[in-house]
Amino acid sequence: MFSKFLSLSKFVVQILVMGAVLAIPLTTNAFGEALSTEEAAKRAGKLYRLLNNGLPLLLDNPLYGQIVDAVKVGNVKTAAEIITNPRMGSASFYNVAIASLSQSMNRQGTAVGARNEIGAMFVGYARDGLKFSEAFWADRVYFDPTIQGTGTRYAISNPNAANHFNEVWIAQNPRDALKANPRPVSPAVGIFTSAQWGASYFEAGTNRRNWGAGIMEDLYCTKQDKIRSLIIPDTYVGRDVPRAPGGDPVQYLKTCKGCHAQMDALRPAFLAYDYINGAVQKFSPIREKINENNFDTYQPTSDDWHLFVTSEQNSIFGFMEVGGLTFENYGPDVKVMNGKGLDQFGKVIGGSRGLYRCMIRRIVSQVYLGKVFGMNILDEAEVGLLDSQNEVIERFAGEFHKHQNLRKAYEDVALYYLEAIQE
């Protein structure tokens, strides 16, 4: 979707020699030296490309002089802040780079389709300096109220949501046009009530995709089958899961239980929601579609959820106690957190360390590889290159988790790779 500004072969050489990237101290983020105008322009252009998905810094860009002058005297951090300035900086940093962060958050896991509501939220959160954790539970959506036919009745409340965001990106400057509002039809729960998320993970099925495909892959950058656990209790496995598939109960214990025990215990968080007529709608208390084709086992009747997690799994998730929700010991190496509703669960997601690791992994993919990240986008060599950056990713994930500023997360990563990637 976006052209690579650094070749893959160049990265392979870097990994083989283990020099250019991993040898740079993680504390380095500025050159701190005076440069010639020519060298400053070169580095300024590189920094601009890193922050703008490879787009060049042209001579007629009104920011050109400011960026080059800052780099020339060693103020590289200031140069980055000029580029990312929410009002006077580069619009493409928001409209292209940050919007791309959400492009693969869909059922296909590929960077397909038009710009959308999740991208609009990420642009708005970065521009307004809001806490990133709130993007997963707050009643806040971004749209352009000036577009004909939408007004204050936000576009996702009808089947024209996709058309709205197409028009925003084609006819407007999204960074400046998008405005924050509560969702008019029913309270928003961050990205989970967006039309994009609903079309991918609520439509049809029994709402398991929200965890197994959506949250696992989109928000934690991992596959569910990689962290299955046979020690989590199967108390809440749904009625539509046979306990003896093909007549063999051992098959259930060895395979099905490993994923369903955790996934189905969490599923009630999503059971009040469905995707109908182009929008996510909330019902009370739960949707009956999850109790079809039943066996005589557990049947959820409320949106009370139970988060079971092992210590090995939590090395990936990084779940923490937030908003008064606490973990209790359930058994050997298993803890459980009990909560109610999607908004509470969204706060757990937004507060987890693993979410920020995945988001930084996505940002590093854009900055370092020049590619939008998705589980089905990167090839084996590119995944290996990202894995080689795990120390970098872990450091910046920890910082992002603390400062909660998406704009700063991009700045920090770009400043690091400005020095780490040798010409």
N, C-alpha and C positions, 0 to 999 in steps of 0.2 A: 504494500500500500504506500509505503514511503521508501524512497531510495536510500540505500545504505551510503553513508558518507565515509565509511571506513570498510575496506574489503575484509571478507571472512578470512582469506588466506593470511592477511596481515595479523589478525588476531591469533591464528593458529601458530604463527611464528613466535608471537609474544608468549603464548603459553608454553611452547617448547623450550624457550630460553629462560622462562620464568623471571624475566627481568623488568620489563617496562611497567607492569601494573602492580604486582604484589610486592615489589621492592620499595614502593613509595610509602613512607610513614603515613599512618592513618590520620595523624594530627595536621598534616600539611593541607592548606586550602588557599594559599596565595603565594605568588612569586615574591612579593615584597622587594622588588628591585626596579630601578629605572631602566627603561628599554628604548631602543630606537623607535622612531615612528613606524618604520617598516615592520619591525618585529612585533610592535604593539598591535598593529593592524592585523597581522597574521594571527596572533593569539586571540584578539578580540573576535575575529571571524570564527575561529574555532569554538570559542565559548558560546557564541551566538548559535552556531549549528548544534552544539550539544544540548542547548536549552530549547531548540525549535525543531526537533525531529529532522535535522539535517538541512533546513532551509538556510540559504546563505545570507550574510550581512552585506547588503549592497551599499555602494557609495551614496546613493540618493536616499538611503534610509535616514529619517530625521534623528535617529538615535546614534548614528555612526560616530560622530565626533565625540559625544559624551562617553561612549563605551571605550573607544580607542584612547582617549585622554586618561580615563581612569586606569586602564591596563598599563599605559605608558609609565605611570608613576608607581606602579605596584599595587594599586587598589583593585585587585581582581574581584574581591567580594562586592565592592561598590559597583563594579561593572555588571556583575550578575544581578544585583538589585535594580539597576537601571533597566535591564532587559525584562525583568519580571515585575516591574512596577505595575500595580493593579489599575492605574489610571492612564499613565503616560508612557508605559513600557511597550513591549512588543505584544501586539494583539495575538499573533500566531502562537506565542508561548501558551496562551490560554485556549485559543480556538482550535489549535492543532495538537500540540504536545499533551496538554492536560486532558483535553477531550479524548485523546487516544487511549488514555489510561483505562477507559471502560469499554473500548471497542470489542474486545473478545469476551465480554461478560454476556454470553448468550448460550443457548442450548448447543450450538455447533462448536463453541469454543474457538472460533476463528474471527478474524477482524473483518467482518462482513457487515453490510447494511449501512444505512444512513446514520448521521449523528442522532443522539437520543437523549432521553431524560436523565439517565445516570451521568452521561457526559456533561450535561448542563449543570447538574448538581456539583460535580467535581470542579467545574469551572467557577461556579459561584462560591463554593467553599474556599477555593484557593484565592480568588480575588478579594473576598471579604475577610480573609484571615480567620475563619471560623474553626472550631475544634473538629478535626477530621472524624473523631469518634461519633459525633452527632449525625453524620451522614448515614448511620445505620439504625437510628431510632427516632430522630427528631421529626416533628411535624413541620417540615420545611421543604418546599419544592421551588425550583427555578424555572421560569418561563418568561416570555416576552409579552406583556399585557397590551402592547400597542398593535399587535398583529390583528388584522381585521377578522372578526368572528370569534375571537377568544375572550378578550376583555379580562375581567377578573375571574371568569369561569375557566379555570385552568384546563389546558388542552387535554390532559389525561382523563378528564371526566367524560370523554366521549371518544368514539373511534377515530377521531382526527389527530390523535397524539403524534403519530409519525409525521404527518403533513406539517404540523406545527414546527417541529424541530428541524425538518428539512428547510422550511422557510426561514427559520432563524439563522441557520448556517449559510444559506444561499444569499439572502437579501440583507442581512444585518451584520453587525459586529457583535457576536455573542457575548464577548467579555463585557461590553457596555450595555447591551440590550437586556440581558437576563436579570430578572428581579426575583427576590425571595418572597414567598408567600406561604401561608398554611394551605394545605390541600382543601379545596372547597367542598367536596362531596363527603369524605370521611377523613379522619385524621391520618396523615401520612406516617409511615414507619420507615423513614429513610429510603434507601434504594429498594427496599423489599416491597414497597407498594407502587413502584414505578411500572409503567406499561411494559418496558423492556424486560424487567425481571418477571413480571406476570406472564408474558407471552412465552418465556423460556421455561419457567419452573412451576407455575400454578396451573396453566391450561391443561385440561385433561389429566389423566393419571390420578394419583392419590396424594399429591403434594410431597412425596419423598424426594423428588428431584431438587427441592429447595436445599436439602442438606447434601445428599449424595453427589450431585453434580454442581449445583449452584454455589453453595457456601464452600464446600471442600475445594473445588477447582478455581472458582473465581476469587475467593477471599483468602484461601490458605495455600494456593498453588500446589496442591497435592491430589493424588487419586485416592478414593475411598478404600480401594482394595489394598493399598499400601499400608494402611494402619488398622486393618480389621483386628478385632480382639475377641477371643473365645472366653475370656474371663468376665466380661460384662454380663450381668444377669439379663435373661430374655423375658422378664416379667411383662414388658410393654410391647412385645412384638405383635404386630397387627393381625387381625382376624383373616386377612387375605393371604397370609403366608402359610403354606402347608407345613406341618411339622414332620411330615414324612414324604418329601417329594419323590415321586416315582415309587412310592411304597417303602422307601428306605429312610428311617428316622436318623440314621448315622449321617446321611447326606446333609440333613438340616443342621446337625450339631457341628459338622466340620466346615460347612460353607455359609449357609444362610444366616445362621446366628451371628457370625462374626461381624457382619455389617448391620443387620436389622436390629440387633439388641440396642445399639447406640442410636441409630437413625430413627427408629420408631418411637423410642422414649422421648425424643426431641420433637417429633412430628406435630404434636398438639399445638406448638407455638404457631404453626402455620394453618391450622385447620379451620380458622374462621374466614379464610381468604380464598378467593377464586378469581380467575381471569375470564371475564365475560364482556362481549361487545367492545373489545379494544381497551378495557381498563380493569385494574384490580379492584374488586369489590369486597367489602367485609360483610359477613353474615353472622348471625348469632343463633346458637352458640358455636356450632361447627357445621361443616358441609357434610351431608350424608354420603357423598360419593366415596368416602373412605371406608364405609362399612358394607360395601357390596361384595359379593362373592365370598361370603364369610365362612370361617371355621369357628367352632365354639371356643374362642379364646378371648384375649383382651380386646375390649371395645372402648376407645376413648369417648368421653362424653363432655369434656371441657377443654379449655386451652391451657391446662396445667401441664407443664413439661418437666422432664427430668434429664439433666445433663450428666451422664456417666462418662468418666474418662480415666484412663490409666496414666501412670507417670510417663510411660513411653510415648503415648499419644500426645500428652500435654507438652512434651518437648517440641512438638510441631505447633499445636494450637496456642499454647501460652495463655490458657484461660486464667483469669484472676477473679477475686471476689470484688464485685462492684455493686453500687446501688443497694447495699444492704443484703445482697445475695451472698450466701456463704457455702463453702464445700463441707460435706460431712464424710467421714470414713464409712464406706459401705462394706468393704471386705479387703482381703489382701491385695494391695496395689490398685484398688478401685475407689474413687471418690465420686460423690454425687452432689449436684446442686439442683434444688427444686425452685421453679419459678412459674410465672403465669403470664401468658400473652406474648405477642411478638415484640412489643416495645421493650419489655424486660429482657427478652432474649437478644434483641438488637444491642442493648447496652452491654451485655456480656461479650458479644462479638466485637463491638467498638472498643472495648477495654482490653482485648486480648493481644498479647505480644505477637502472636503468629500472623495476625492481620497485617501488621506493619512490616513484618518480614516479607510477606507476599507483595505488598504494595511497593516496597523498595526494590524487590526483585523485578517487578514490572518496570519501574523507573530505570533501573540499571540496564534492563534489556533495551529500552528506548535510547538511553544515552550512550551506552557502551557498544551494543550491537547494532543500533540504528533500526530496531524492529519492534513493532507492537508485540507485547507478550501474550501468549495464550498457550494452553496445554496442548493444542493441536496445531500450533503455528511453527514453533521452533523445531529445527531438525536436531538430530543427535549431536552433531558437532557444536551447534549453538547452545544446546542445553549444557554440554560439557564446559563451554566457555563461561556460562553463567555460574555453574557450580564452582568454577575456579575462583569466583569472586565472593564466595560465601563469607569470608572474613569481613570484607567490605560491607556486604549486605547486612550482616549481623550488627555491625557497629552503627550504621545509619538507621537501621530499624529501631534500635534502642533509643536513638536520639529523636526519631520521628514519634515514637510512642510517648516520649516525654513532652516535646514541644507542640505536637498536634497540628502543625502548620504545613499543609501540602506544598505551598509555594516554597517554603524554606527547604523542604525535603528535596525538591528538584534542584534548588541552588546548591545545596551541600553536595549532592551526587555529581553535578556537572563540574563544580570546582575541583573536586577530587580527580575526576577523569581528565580534566583539562591538563593536569600535570602528569597523571599516570600514563596516559596514552601518548607515546612518542610519535613524532612525525616520521 
